[in-house]
Amino acid sequence: MASSNNPPFILHLTCASACPILKYLAAMAKQQLLPAVVLMAYLLLIVSSAATVSAANLTADSIATVYDVLQQNNLPRGLLPLGVQSYALHAGGALQVTLPGECNFGVTIAGKQYKFRYQRSISGVIQPGSISRVSGVSVQVAFAWLGFNKVDLVGDQLKIQLETSTQSFPVKAFSQSPQCN
């Protein structure tokens, strides 16, 4: 028992989702069981911190990589080459991707070789089944390099809108991320 000379222990609590626990802590505090109150408060802090960390990890893990962002928008992961250094996904779908450097690779479709070139920094606006306002990506058509404007998923085809035309590619040609040359 505490001596009567000690000032009373005052605890102000607000009732939130942990109201029963807070009421229990208040009752213990009134009985001047300070060590038990401190222990319970510490345990409550640990439990709430663990719940917050789990919720944050769930959100981060649900979109762990830019390849996951593509797949969650019904686009094949092979639209981006291996080795992405970083990416940022902003409100409204604005997507910025950074590669280690310029990346060139080829895709063979029906015996025809298509050469793709990705700049170190590429961007676009991603929505389910589409990336618009693409910058930093081009494909070689005949002898000219043409920039992408938009990529749309239409059935089992990717329609890539170039500067002067639209080219269709089977989705399966982009099922795996290519290695840069």
Summary of the structure (lengths in Angstrom):
residues: 181
radius of gyration: 28.1
end to end distance: 77.6
largest distance: 94.4
contacts: 461
relative contact order: 0.12
helix: 32%
strand: 36%
